[in-house]
Amino acid sequence: VDREDTHALSLILNVDQGGIDEEWALEVDDMLGREDSEHAQTLSPGQLLLYESARCLHSRKKPLRGEYYANLFAHYRPKGRPRWWESPKAPPVITRAGGRRLEFNVQNGGASQLHLFWQTEAGGYEPVQTLEPGESTQVRSFVGHHFKIRGTCSDAITVHRELGDVVACDSSAPPLSESVPAQRMDPPPETTRLFLENQVDKVAEVFWIEPATKKPLKIETIPGYGSRTINTRLGHVLQVRGACAQALLVSEPDATELICAHAITEEDHKRRLLVQIADMAQALPVKFKNLCNRTVGVWQDRSGDRESMHQLKPGATYAINTRPGLRFCVALDEGGGGGAGCERPLAVFTITQGRYLYAYDPREKDEATELPEPEEPVGAADASVLAAWLEERRQAAAYFETTGRHWMAHPGRVSPQLPMRAAERVGDELEVRTSETPSRSLQLTVVSTAPRVFVVKNFLSAEEASKLIELGRDRIERSSQRGRVSSSRTSSNAWLSRGSAPVTEVLFRRAADVLGIDEARISDDSSSSGLCEPIQLVHYAPGQKYDAHYDWSEAEPNSRFATLLLYLNEPELGGSTAFPTTVHTMDEPLALHPGAGGAVLFYNHLPDGNADVNSLHAALPVVRGEKWLANFWVWDPVRGQVA
């Protein structure tokens, strides 16, 4: 299938052909799942074919047998609706009581080991989990899928809408296979992108399992350590061959799957990690400003692959983490749908090293770039906006002259009111006595001086970590950025208030001790003087990550000042927190996982109030196992609006 943002509808025109020995058909699958869903279409010279190429799987399976075949291709998308594939309505909330995707727990009610297997759409079985007597596991699946149980008993589970938590091999209950209600038709599965990353230095071939015939169809080849993006549907199954043998169930929208992660060695992972962190270090924060009197949209143009990023009203700003060489354009967008985008830009910016501010000012013309005249008149923003912009530039220039750094925080931000732990040399240690009874001693070790990063061993006990996980396990949902699901952040999260349970109250107080702040001020009550957000509980499954980003914001003078990460378990492989641009003494980039119960504290701002560009950090993908993390975000000078 083709890219949704540019290929809503495609046209093929057979211009000419010669010496054709065998008809060369284009095979298009309408994806409706019927036996006759695949259509073979042969075009004679002068004939054309229109088809939904971002929706329908298509290919020419046979090689051309003949001298030549000349086709013209054209691709279309709806004008004024660049993200046409997204429903204008909010997607349905998938709950345990309804929806296509379900989560349920399976508990071993027998007297010996239970082995749970998932039946692939190709007809085979993939092991899911081995459960000891009384042990349970959470399963994410889809209505209509099947599981096989072996070991202490033989049984089967069919996933249906009314399915709740199940106890398998319970001799006092009827078999699970007898509790399947009458089936109801589900709507066709929704389309999504899937990001595939090959974890080994071997070529991987990806096959799509056609739902009706169960036949594998090769759709992609991924080189060693390479990555690809494919369009697919939730609930579909892929197979990997070549580099390794692997089956993939498409269960999450915009997910990242690691290819051959089970085959990677620690040495391979380390080499891969160094490459990833070096790539992250190229990231640059930039800010766009709208100095015209019309609402505009900011677009990213990556070699013709264009994405609507943000809408800016007159005088508004938009900050983003990007990299040198990428192009952005500004276009009219008063309807909120992205406008004409880069097809009729008002301005085009190429990101360059050493520049932070990019402003669209209709009074300034870029003579080096020929742009069409706007279809509608565009004037300058009002005088107050322009005067504030001139003052912001004056202050930024003076700051750069004095420090050699760009001012990246909000123009009105001042030096922090909260204290900052000193970090003069890597390896320095500071002991903190907690105020709880009995008091405990915590050791803060400096691992970076820019930003200030500290490792705290044994911040919380295994029991406290387990209680946090249990508090939020059933509440986690897909994480988002600025309210949108993003391929750069693929984890799941939930929020736990200070008053949720005794363990959260204890951890809030302990966090205040580590930060050197009055515990009353670290309240998560935004209606009072509280400076803290609720605890964020985050879960990362294999392949899930959070790409390099900043916790600070330039949108207002208030900002996330300090971040305290709590590591609740330790994955088998992967899942470290990387700081790509830190100042430290090691030869290799800084990637931290202090072990289960450990914590990492870092500051997002400098002592003068400016944002710390070196606080760039990333949650690296989990390769094997899972990762549970919790974090505190502490604001200064007051808690502001969460982005």
HELIX and SHEET records of a PDB file:
HELIX    1   1 LEU A  176  GLU A  178  5                                   3    
HELIX    2   2 ALA A  261  ALA A  263  5                                   3    
HELIX    3   3 GLU A  266  MET A  280  1                                  15    
HELIX    4   4 GLY A  341  GLU A  343  5                                   3    
HELIX    5   5 ALA A  383  THR A  403  1                                  21    
HELIX    6   6 ALA A  462  GLY A  472  1                                  11    
HELIX    7   7 ARG A  473  ARG A  475  5                                   3    
HELIX    8   8 PRO A  502  LEU A  515  1                                  14    
HELIX    9   9 GLU A  519  ILE A  522  5                                   4    
HELIX   10  10 VAL A  613  SER A  615  5                                   3    
SHEET    1   A 3 LEU A  48  TYR A  51  0                                        
SHEET    2   A 3 LEU A   9  GLY A  18 -1                                        
SHEET    3   A 3 TYR A  68  TYR A  76 -1                                        
SHEET    1   B 3 GLU A  38  GLN A  41  0                                        
SHEET    2   B 3 LEU A  26  ASP A  29 -1                                        
SHEET    3   B 3 LEU A  57  SER A  59 -1                                        
SHEET    1   C 3 SER A 136  PHE A 142  0                                        
SHEET    2   C 3 ARG A 101  ASN A 108 -1                                        
SHEET    3   C 3 VAL A 166  ALA A 168  1                                        
SHEET    1   D 4 TYR A 125  LEU A 131  0                                        
SHEET    2   D 4 LEU A 114  GLN A 119 -1                                        
SHEET    3   D 4 HIS A 146  GLY A 151 -1                                        
SHEET    4   D 4 ASP A 155  THR A 158 -1                                        
SHEET    1   E 3 SER A 227  ARG A 233  0                                        
SHEET    2   E 3 THR A 191  ASN A 198 -1                                        
SHEET    3   E 3 ALA A 255  ILE A 259  1                                        
SHEET    1   F 4 PRO A 216  ILE A 222  0                                        
SHEET    2   F 4 ALA A 204  ILE A 209 -1                                        
SHEET    3   F 4 VAL A 237  GLY A 242 -1                                        
SHEET    4   F 4 GLN A 246  LEU A 249 -1                                        
SHEET    1   G 3 THR A 317  THR A 322  0                                        
SHEET    2   G 3 LEU A 284  ASN A 290 -1                                        
SHEET    3   G 3 LEU A 357  TYR A 360  1                                        
SHEET    1   H 4 ASP A 305  LEU A 312  0                                        
SHEET    2   H 4 VAL A 296  ARG A 302 -1                                        
SHEET    3   H 4 ARG A 327  LEU A 332 -1                                        
SHEET    4   H 4 ALA A 347  THR A 350 -1                                        
SHEET    1   I 9 GLU A 429  ARG A 433  0                                        
SHEET    2   I 9 SER A 441  THR A 449 -1                                        
SHEET    3   I 9 ARG A 452  VAL A 456 -1                                        
SHEET    4   I 9 ALA A 599  TYR A 603 -1                                        
SHEET    5   I 9 SER A 559  TYR A 567 -1                                        
SHEET    6   I 9 LYS A 627  ASP A 636 -1                                        
SHEET    7   I 9 ILE A 535  TYR A 540 -1                                        
SHEET    8   I 9 SER A 492  LEU A 496 -1                                        
SHEET    9   I 9 GLU A 477  ARG A 478 -1                                        
SHEET    1   J 4 TYR A 546  HIS A 549  0                                        
SHEET    2   J 4 HIS A 617  ALA A 619 -1                                        
SHEET    3   J 4 THR A 577  PHE A 579 -1                                        
SHEET    4   J 4 LEU A 590  LEU A 592 -1                                        
SHEET    1   K 2 LEU A 573  GLY A 574  0                                        
SHEET    2   K 2 VAL A 622  ARG A 624 -1                                        
END                                                                             
